[in-house]
Amino acid sequence: GQAQVLLKQNTVSITREQTKTAWIECTVEGIDDFQSAYIHWYRHLPSRAPEWLLYIGAGQVVYDDNSYKSKYSVLKKRTNVCAFSINDINSNDEGTYYCASW
């Protein structure tokens, strides 16, 4: 059978002042070659479908919309941590952010 893949996010809730940056870390377990794995990030607002924002693969980041390049950043840290940032925060950035992999 397939090995189980588990993604764990570090924080349930983050509050930041306007114009600051928030970081969310996603720890990935069960993927042998983490640096080549595709890690996706989504934003979910109540009563709406989750919105795909971007993914990071083997050193490359692909955004759903080029305008997201100034708002969101992502990088792989250590052997199994994917760090996602929301830059220049304002009230429009409220929501639930998720990491996913397949």
Secondary structure, DSSP 8 states (H G I E B T S, - for coil): -----EEEES-S-----TT--EEEEEEEES-S-GGGS-EEEEEE-TTS--EEEEEE-SS-EEESSGGGGGTEEEEEETTTEEEEEE-S--GGG-SEEEEEE-
